[in-house]
Amino acid sequence: MTTHRLLARQIRQATDESGQVDLTRLGELVSAAYEESDRDRRRTDRAIKLMIEELEQTHKRAEQDLLRAREFLDSIIENIPIAVFAKDAKDSRYVLLNRAGEEYYGMPREAMLGKTPAEIFPENIARLVNEQDRGVVESGTPLFLEGHPLDVGGKGRDRLVNSRKLLIRDGAGAPQYLVGVIEDVTERITNEARISHLAHHDALTDLPNRSAFNAALGERLELAQEMATSFAVLSLDLDRFKEVNDVFGHPVGDMLMRAVADRLAAEADDAFVARIGGDEFMILMPDHVSREDVQALAERLIETIGKELEVDDYLLHVGLSVGIAFYPDDGVNAATLLANADSALYRAKREGRGRVRFFESEMDQELRDRRLLQHDLRQALEQNQFVVYFQPQARIDGEVIGFEALLRWNHPTRGFVPPDRFVPLAEENGLIVEIGEWVLREACREAASWPRPLQVAVNLSPVQFQAGDLERSIHQILLETGLTPTRLEVEITEGVLIGDFIGALHLLRRLKALGIRIAMDDFGTGYSSLSYLQSFPFDKIKIDRGFISNLEASLQSAEIVRAVLSLAHALNIPVIAEGVETEAQRAFLAREACEEMQGYLVGRPDLIERYLDLVGMTVERRHYA
């Protein structure tokens, strides 16, 4: 509202009905108007002042936030574990360097800031740095250098770094700064190289591994096919290594394996030697090598590996078996060559180990037959092809005191398969656990039906101790069949104790606590039988049949038997002799106070029906039982 309009309104308000103006009233109105206007001005002034103060506070807070952001950024740059620098884009003069940069260059930032590369580095380094800087400024393209050696600095010349350098422009687009980072990647590159090496090399021996051998064999096959050349593949396997490894422990076994690998690599010279796993090695021979040269090398390898090795104060002996296959005569692809070399190796080991065998066509059939037998073994349990035979055990005067349960396999087409052919296969594929449980159940069930409380002995495989819950299985079978635990005797070889000695001892003690008798089988044929007798109170020792069969022909065997009997008597452990076939053998054992015997002189392994009279059962009684 304008001043004139306000005054006109005030005059109208001060005029009475007669048209007279009340000057006093008019003065009051004018005065009130001025006072209201003054209050409005004061309010406006205060509002403006408050607004100015708020703007000042906002500006101050913004400056503080900016300062904190700069300080935060400076702290990050200063403490980041990667060298960071900045240069003036015009002359490459350093304007920023963080703490990691000082460590990288090996000098304080005060010695670098404000200086050019030529004022800091040797001439050749400065020239290279300036060329790189000019390239980035002129092209505007970032520079990336990966895994290059450290050229300057305090960390040493054996370091590898990744470098990054990029251009920063000002608001007008002109070059302003060069910013760079330098990262030490020595450990990462070293680790990557180590991982790559391990991917193609055996960690224990540092020889090429299976993967590297397969790759080398593939390349050799391609070249041989193109050039029409021939070459040989050798498959090698250590003899008796498992025994050494088990008896002396894995650390000694590892040292032995490294020593063997060194001997193989040294003797094989320019051939490709690889460890493909366990105690197995492969050798890839050069092209056009003759059969005579390959055989000569294989025989040298057998000789050098067979020499005594001193490992960790132990004098150790292992052997070597070798199988050989030639390209293209014995196979034109990798799978066939390797399979045939393995077939030749299998024949070498089966014929007595420490031998060299070239692949022959009948070996392929032999290996296929072995694999077929392994396949048939899986069906034997399902189709009830196994039977249990029983062989009498007697006192030395002939009184039968029990039977040993012996597993037999009546194959539908092969007939009876010898245990020494199929038991190792069952142990290899783990079927021995299920088969062994079946034998134990059948033996206990049969023995529980005998009127006479004779003992029954059952062999346990080392694999049964290592896999499954043997204690629970035996306990359950005793409950199911009702056989008194004291009538059951389990026979173990020292192989049970070799793998996990402490664990096996604990298990044997728990079985003994149930009342089960424990016998040491094949005593005298292993490494540590005497120490085992000291560690566990066996209920019986079984002298291996090999010593008994030579009693009449070998004085050494006779002395060994006498020594075992003398030791057993001193320890109050009964002894049973296996393989007693003649009266002369029985008479010798009687003179030496051997308590028990087992063998053809007492009775052959057979179905229990042959021995019904010994167990106190008639045919009719068994028929109607």
C-alpha positions in Angstrom: 0.0 0.0 0.0 1.4 3.4 -1.1 1.9 6.3 1.4 -0.9 8.4 -0.2 -3.4 5.7 -0.1 -2.5 4.9 3.5 -2.9 8.7 4.5 -6.3 8.9 2.6 -7.5 5.9 4.6 -6.3 7.4 7.9 -8.1 10.7 7.1 -11.4 8.9 6.4 -11.1 7.0 9.6 -10.5 10.4 11.6 -13.5 12.3 9.9 -16.9 12.4 11.9 -20.4 12.5 10.5 -20.4 16.3 10.1 -17.4 16.1 7.9 -15.0 17.5 10.5 -11.5 15.9 10.8 -10.4 14.9 14.3 -6.8 15.9 14.3 -6.1 14.1 17.5 -7.5 10.9 16.1 -5.6 11.4 12.8 -2.3 11.9 14.7 -2.9 8.7 16.6 -3.5 6.7 13.4 -0.5 8.2 11.7 1.7 7.5 14.8 0.4 3.9 15.0 1.1 3.3 11.3 4.7 4.6 11.8 5.2 2.3 14.8 3.9 -0.8 12.8 6.2 0.1 9.9 9.1 0.4 12.3 8.4 -3.0 13.8 8.2 -4.6 10.3 11.6 -3.0 9.4 13.1 -4.4 12.6 11.7 -7.9 11.9 13.0 -7.7 8.4 16.4 -6.7 9.7 16.5 -9.5 12.1 15.5 -12.0 9.5 18.2 -10.8 7.1 20.8 -10.9 9.9 19.8 -14.5 10.8 20.0 -15.5 7.1 23.4 -14.0 6.9 24.6 -15.8 10.0 23.2 -19.1 8.7 24.9 -18.7 5.4 28.2 -17.9 7.2 27.7 -21.1 9.3 26.9 -23.2 6.2 30.0 -21.8 4.5 32.1 -22.6 7.5 30.8 -26.1 7.8 31.4 -26.6 4.1 35.0 -25.4 4.5 35.5 -27.8 7.5 34.0 -30.7 5.5 36.3 -29.9 2.6 39.2 -29.7 5.0 38.3 -33.0 6.6 37.9 -34.6 3.2 41.3 -33.4 2.1 42.8 -34.6 5.4 41.1 -38.0 4.9 42.3 -38.2 1.3 45.8 -37.2 2.4 45.8 -39.9 5.1 44.7 -42.5 2.7 47.3 -41.6 0.2 50.0 -41.3 2.8 49.2 -44.7 4.4 48.3 -46.8 1.3 50.9 -49.6 1.0 51.5 -48.8 -2.7 53.8 -46.0 -3.9 51.8 -43.0 -5.1 53.4 -39.9 -6.7 52.3 -36.9 -8.7 54.3 -34.7 -11.1 53.8 -31.4 -12.8 52.8 -32.3 -16.4 55.0 -29.5 -17.9 58.4 -30.6 -16.6 57.8 -33.9 -14.7 58.8 -32.2 -11.4 57.6 -34.2 -8.4 54.9 -32.5 -6.4 53.6 -35.4 -4.2 55.0 -38.6 -2.8 53.6 -40.8 -0.1 55.4 -42.9 2.6 55.4 -46.1 0.5 56.9 -44.0 -2.3 59.7 -43.0 -0.1 60.4 -46.7 0.7 60.2 -47.6 -3.0 62.7 -44.9 -4.1 64.8 -45.3 -1.0 64.9 -41.6 -0.3 62.9 -39.0 1.8 60.3 -37.0 -0.1 62.2 -33.8 0.7 64.9 -35.0 -1.6 62.5 -35.5 -4.5 59.7 -32.9 -4.2 60.2 -29.9 -6.5 62.9 -31.8 -8.5 62.8 -33.4 -12.0 63.9 -37.0 -12.8 67.2 -35.7 -14.1 68.0 -34.1 -10.8 67.2 -37.4 -8.9 68.1 -40.5 -10.9 71.1 -41.7 -12.9 71.1 -40.5 -16.5 69.9 -43.7 -18.1 67.0 -44.0 -15.7 66.1 -40.3 -15.9 66.0 -40.5 -19.7 63.7 -43.5 -19.7 61.3 -41.9 -17.1 61.2 -38.6 -19.1 60.4 -40.5 -22.3 57.5 -42.3 -20.6 56.2 -39.1 -19.1 56.2 -37.3 -22.5 54.5 -40.2 -24.1 51.6 -40.1 -21.6 51.3 -36.2 -21.8 51.3 -36.2 -25.6 49.0 -39.1 -26.1 46.8 -38.7 -23.1 46.9 -42.5 -22.9 47.7 -44.2 -19.5 50.9 -46.2 -19.3 50.8 -49.7 -17.8 53.9 -51.7 -17.1 53.5 -55.1 -15.4 56.1 -57.4 -13.8 59.2 -55.3 -14.7 62.3 -55.3 -12.6 62.8 -52.6 -10.0 65.2 -50.1 -11.6 65.8 -47.8 -8.7 65.0 -47.7 -5.0 65.9 -49.1 -1.6 64.3 -52.6 -1.8 66.9 -54.2 -4.0 67.3 -55.0 -7.7 65.6 -58.4 -7.4 62.1 -57.0 -6.9 59.4 -57.0 -9.6 56.8 -54.2 -9.8 53.6 -53.1 -11.6 53.6 -49.4 -12.7 50.6 -47.2 -13.6 50.9 -43.6 -14.9 48.0 -41.4 -16.1 47.4 -37.8 -17.1 45.2 -35.3 -15.1 43.9 -32.2 -17.0 42.7 -28.9 -15.6 39.3 -27.4 -16.1 40.3 -26.0 -19.5 41.5 -29.5 -20.6 45.2 -28.6 -20.5 47.6 -31.2 -19.1 48.1 -30.5 -15.3 49.5 -33.5 -13.4 50.9 -36.9 -14.0 49.8 -39.3 -11.3 51.4 -42.7 -10.9 51.3 -45.8 -8.6 53.9 -48.5 -8.2 53.0 -51.9 -6.6 55.6 -54.5 -5.5 54.3 -57.8 -6.9 57.5 -59.9 -6.3 55.8 -62.3 -3.8 52.7 -62.6 -6.0 54.6 -63.4 -9.1 56.9 -65.8 -7.2 53.9 -67.6 -5.7 52.2 -67.8 -9.1 55.4 -69.3 -10.5 55.6 -71.7 -7.6 52.0 -72.7 -8.1 52.6 -73.3 -11.8 55.6 -75.4 -11.0 53.7 -77.5 -8.5 51.0 -78.0 -11.0 53.5 -79.9 -13.2 55.9 -81.3 -10.6 55.7 -83.7 -7.7 55.8 -81.8 -4.4 58.0 -84.5 -2.7 60.6 -85.2 -5.3 60.3 -82.2 -7.6 60.2 -84.6 -10.5 57.6 -83.9 -13.3 54.2 -85.3 -12.2 51.6 -87.4 -14.0 50.1 -84.3 -15.7 53.5 -83.2 -17.0 54.3 -86.8 -18.2 51.0 -87.1 -20.0 51.6 -83.7 -21.8 55.2 -84.8 -22.7 53.9 -88.2 -24.0 51.2 -86.4 -26.1 53.8 -84.2 -27.7 56.1 -87.1 -28.3 53.3 -89.1 -30.0 52.5 -86.2 -32.3 56.2 -85.8 -33.3 56.7 -89.6 -33.7 53.6 -89.8 -36.0 54.9 -86.9 -38.1 58.5 -88.1 -38.3 57.8 -91.9 -38.3 60.1 -92.5 -35.3 59.9 -94.9 -32.4 60.4 -94.5 -28.7 60.0 -96.4 -25.4 57.9 -95.9 -22.3 59.1 -97.4 -19.0 56.8 -98.1 -16.1 58.6 -98.4 -12.8 57.5 -99.5 -9.3 59.5 -99.8 -6.1 59.7 -103.1 -4.4 59.2 -103.3 -0.6 58.8 -99.6 -0.2 55.5 -100.0 1.7 57.2 -102.2 4.2 59.9 -99.6 4.8 57.4 -96.8 4.9 55.2 -98.6 7.4 58.0 -99.9 9.7 60.1 -96.7 9.9 57.4 -94.1 9.4 56.4 -91.7 6.7 59.2 -89.1 7.3 61.8 -91.7 6.7 59.7 -93.0 3.7 59.6 -89.5 2.3 63.4 -89.1 2.6 63.9 -92.5 0.9 61.6 -91.5 -1.9 63.6 -88.4 -2.6 66.8 -90.3 -2.6 65.3 -92.9 -5.0 64.1 -90.1 -7.3 67.5 -88.5 -7.3 69.1 -91.8 -8.3 66.6 -92.4 -11.1 67.0 -88.9 -12.5 70.8 -89.1 -12.4 71.0 -92.5 -14.0 68.3 -91.8 -16.7 70.4 -88.9 -18.0 68.5 -87.2 -20.9 65.3 -89.3 -20.5 62.1 -87.7 -19.1 61.6 -89.1 -15.6 58.3 -88.5 -13.8 56.8 -89.6 -10.5 53.1 -90.4 -11.2 52.1 -91.2 -7.6 53.0 -93.4 -4.6 56.1 -95.4 -5.4 55.3 -95.4 -9.2 57.5 -93.7 -11.8 57.5 -93.3 -15.6 60.3 -92.7 -18.0 59.9 -91.4 -21.5 62.9 -92.4 -23.6 64.4 -90.4 -26.6 63.5 -91.2 -30.2 65.0 -94.2 -32.0 66.4 -95.8 -28.9 67.1 -99.5 -29.4 65.7 -102.3 -27.3 69.2 -103.2 -26.1 69.8 -99.6 -24.9 66.4 -99.5 -23.1 67.1 -102.9 -21.4 70.6 -101.7 -20.4 69.2 -98.6 -18.8 66.4 -100.6 -17.0 69.0 -103.0 -15.6 71.2 -100.1 -14.4 68.2 -98.5 -12.7 67.4 -101.8 -10.9 71.1 -102.1 -9.8 71.4 -98.5 -8.5 68.0 -98.5 -6.7 68.9 -101.9 -5.2 72.0 -100.5 -3.5 71.8 -99.8 0.2 70.6 -96.4 1.1 71.5 -94.6 4.3 68.5 -92.5 5.3 68.3 -90.7 8.7 70.8 -93.2 10.2 68.9 -96.2 8.8 70.4 -98.5 6.2 67.5 -99.3 3.9 67.0 -101.6 1.0 64.3 -101.4 -1.7 64.1 -102.8 -5.1 62.8 -101.8 -8.5 60.7 -103.6 -11.2 60.4 -102.3 -14.7 57.9 -102.8 -17.5 58.6 -101.5 -21.1 56.4 -100.7 -24.1 57.5 -99.4 -27.5 55.7 -97.0 -29.9 54.4 -98.0 -32.4 54.8 -101.8 -31.9 53.0 -101.9 -28.5 50.6 -99.1 -29.0 49.9 -96.1 -31.2 48.1 -93.9 -28.5 48.9 -92.9 -25.0 46.3 -95.1 -23.3 47.5 -98.3 -25.0 51.2 -97.6 -24.5 50.7 -96.9 -20.8 48.4 -99.9 -20.2 50.9 -102.2 -22.0 53.9 -100.8 -20.0 51.9 -101.5 -16.8 51.1 -105.0 -18.0 54.8 -105.7 -18.5 55.5 -104.2 -15.0 52.8 -106.4 -13.5 54.5 -109.5 -15.1 57.9 -108.4 -13.7 56.6 -108.0 -10.2 54.7 -111.3 -10.4 57.8 -113.2 -11.5 59.7 -112.2 -8.5 60.3 -108.4 -8.6 63.6 -106.7 -9.3 63.2 -107.6 -13.0 62.8 -106.1 -16.5 60.0 -107.2 -18.8 59.1 -106.0 -22.3 55.5 -106.1 -23.2 54.3 -109.2 -24.9 50.8 -109.7 -26.4 49.8 -112.4 -23.9 50.4 -109.9 -21.1 47.4 -107.8 -22.4 45.2 -110.8 -22.0 46.6 -111.5 -18.5 45.8 -107.9 -17.4 42.3 -108.1 -18.9 41.7 -111.3 -17.1 42.8 -109.7 -13.8 40.4 -106.8 -14.3 37.6 -109.3 -15.2 38.4 -111.3 -12.1 38.1 -108.0 -10.1 34.7 -107.4 -11.7 33.5 -110.9 -10.9 34.7 -110.5 -7.3 32.0 -107.8 -6.8 29.3 -110.2 -7.8 30.6 -113.1 -5.7 29.0 -112.0 -2.5 25.7 -111.2 -4.0 25.5 -114.6 -5.8 26.7 -116.7 -2.8 29.8 -117.9 -4.6 31.9 -117.9 -1.4 32.2 -120.9 0.9 34.0 -121.4 4.2 36.3 -124.4 4.6 37.5 -125.6 8.0 40.9 -127.0 8.8 41.5 -128.8 12.1 43.9 -127.5 14.7 45.3 -130.0 17.2 47.5 -130.4 20.2 50.9 -131.9 19.4 49.6 -135.3 20.5 46.8 -135.1 17.9 43.8 -134.1 20.0 41.7 -131.7 17.9 41.0 -128.4 19.8 39.5 -126.2 17.1 39.3 -125.2 13.5 40.6 -122.4 11.3 38.0 -120.9 9.0 39.3 -120.5 5.4 37.7 -118.5 2.6 37.2 -120.2 -0.8 35.7 -118.8 -4.0 33.8 -121.2 -6.2 33.5 -119.2 -9.4 30.7 -120.4 -11.7 33.0 -120.7 -14.8 36.5 -120.7 -13.4 35.9 -123.2 -10.6 37.8 -122.7 -7.3 39.9 -119.5 -7.5 43.0 -119.7 -5.2 42.9 -117.2 -2.3 46.2 -115.7 -3.2 44.7 -114.6 -6.5 41.5 -112.9 -5.3 42.3 -111.8 -1.7 44.8 -109.2 -2.8 42.3 -107.9 -5.3 39.6 -107.7 -2.6 42.1 -105.7 -0.4 42.9 -103.4 -3.3 39.3 -102.4 -3.9 38.1 -102.5 -0.3 35.7 -105.5 -0.8 37.7 -107.4 1.8 35.8 -105.5 4.6 32.4 -106.8 3.5 33.9 -110.3 2.6 35.7 -110.5 5.9 32.6 -109.7 7.8 30.7 -112.5 5.9 33.4 -115.0 6.7 33.4 -114.1 10.4 29.6 -114.4 10.6 29.6 -117.8 8.8 32.4 -119.1 11.0 30.7 -118.0 14.2 27.3 -119.2 13.1 28.8 -122.7 12.3 30.8 -122.9 15.5 27.9 -122.0 17.6 26.0 -125.1 16.3 28.7 -127.5 17.4 27.9 -129.7 20.4 31.6 -129.6 21.4 32.8 -126.1 22.4 35.8 -126.1 20.1 37.6 -122.9 19.1 37.2 -121.3 15.7 40.0 -119.1 14.2 39.3 -116.4 11.6 41.9 -114.4 9.7 41.5 -110.6 9.7 42.9 -108.4 7.0 44.8 -105.2 7.8 42.2 -103.4 5.6 39.5 -104.4 8.1 41.3 -102.6 10.8 41.7 -99.5 8.7 38.1 -99.3 7.4 34.8 -99.7 9.0 33.9 -100.3 12.7 35.6 -103.8 13.3 34.9 -103.9 17.1 31.2 -103.2 16.6 30.9 -105.6 13.7 32.5 -108.5 15.7 30.4 -107.7 18.8 27.2 -107.7 16.8 28.1 -111.0 15.1 28.8 -112.7 18.4 25.4 -111.5 19.7 23.6 -112.6 16.5 25.2 -116.1 16.4 25.3 -116.7 20.2 28.9 -117.8 20.0 30.8 -117.4 23.3 33.6 -114.8 22.8 36.2 -117.0 24.4 35.7 -119.6 21.6 36.6 -117.0 18.9 40.3 -116.5 17.9 41.2 -113.8 15.4 44.5 -114.2 13.5 46.4 -111.1 12.5 49.6 -110.5 10.6 52.0 -107.7 11.5 50.5 -105.8 8.6 47.6 -104.9 11.0 50.1 -103.2 13.3 52.3 -101.5 10.8 49.9 -98.8 9.5 48.5 -97.3 12.7 50.3 -99.1 15.5 48.7 -97.2 18.4 45.2 -97.4 17.0 45.5 -101.1 16.2 46.8 -101.8 19.7 43.8 -100.0 21.2 41.4 -102.0 19.1 43.1 -105.3 19.9 42.9 -104.6 23.6 39.2 -103.9 23.3 38.7 -107.1 21.4 40.7 -109.0 24.1 38.6 -107.4 26.8 35.5 -109.0 25.2 37.1 -112.4 25.8 38.3 -112.9 22.2 41.7 -114.5 21.7 44.3 -112.9 19.5 46.9 -114.9 17.6 50.0 -113.5 15.7 50.0 -115.2 12.2 53.0 -115.8 10.0 55.4 -115.1 12.8 59.0 -114.6 11.8 58.4 -113.4 8.3 58.2 -109.6 9.0 60.4 -106.8 10.3 59.2 -106.2 13.9 57.5 -109.3 15.2 59.7 -109.2 18.4 58.7 -105.6 19.2 55.1 -106.5 18.7 55.3 -109.4 21.2 56.6 -106.9 23.7 53.8 -104.4 23.0 50.8 -106.7 23.1 50.0 -109.9 25.1 49.2 -112.3 22.3 47.3 -115.5 23.2 49.1 -117.5 20.5 52.0 -117.4 18.0 51.7 -119.2 14.6 55.0 -120.2 13.1 54.9 -119.7 9.3 54.6 -122.9 7.2 57.7 -121.9 5.3 59.9 -122.7 8.2 58.1 -126.0 9.0 58.3 -127.3 5.4 62.1 -126.9 5.5 62.7 -128.5 8.9 64.1 -131.7 7.4 66.1 -130.1 4.7 67.4 -126.9 6.3 69.4 -126.6 9.5 68.7 -122.9 9.4 64.9 -123.4 9.4 65.2 -125.8 12.4 67.3 -123.3 14.4 64.7 -120.6 13.6 61.9 -122.8 14.9 63.9 -123.6 18.0 64.5 -119.9 18.6 60.9 -119.0 18.2 59.7 -121.7 20.5 62.3 -120.8 23.1 61.2 -117.1 23.0 57.6 -118.0 23.2 58.2 -120.3 26.2 60.1 -117.5 27.9 57.1 -115.2 27.3 54.5 -117.9 28.3 52.9 -117.7 24.9 51.6 -120.9 23.3 52.8 -121.7 19.8 51.0 -123.5 16.9 53.0 -124.6 13.9 51.4 -124.3 10.4 52.0 -126.7 7.5 52.8 -129.8 9.5 52.6 -132.6 6.9 54.8 -135.4 8.1 55.4 -137.4 11.3 59.0 -136.3 11.3 58.0 -132.7 11.5 55.5 -133.5 14.3 58.2 -135.4 16.2 60.7 -132.5 15.9 58.0 -130.1 17.2 57.2 -132.4 20.1 60.8 -132.6 21.1 61.0 -128.8 21.1 57.8 -128.6 23.3 55.6 -127.0 20.6 52.1 -127.1 22.0 49.9 -127.2 18.9 49.9 -128.0 15.2 47.9 -127.5 12.0 48.5 -129.0 8.6 47.7 -132.0 6.3 48.9 -134.4 9.0 45.9 -133.4 11.1 43.5 -132.7 8.3 43.0 -130.8 5.1 40.8 -127.7 4.6 37.3 -128.9 3.7 33.6 -128.4 4.3 32.6 -128.9 7.9 30.5 -132.0 6.9 33.8 -133.9 6.7 34.5 -133.2 10.3 31.1 -133.7 11.9 32.4 -136.4 14.2 35.1 -134.1 15.5 32.6 -131.4 16.4 30.3 -133.9 18.1 27.5 -133.9 15.5 26.0 -136.8 13.5 24.8 -136.4 9.9 21.2 -137.0 11.1 21.5 -134.5 13.8 22.9 -131.9 11.5 20.2 -132.6 8.9 17.4 -132.0 11.4 19.0 -129.2 13.4 
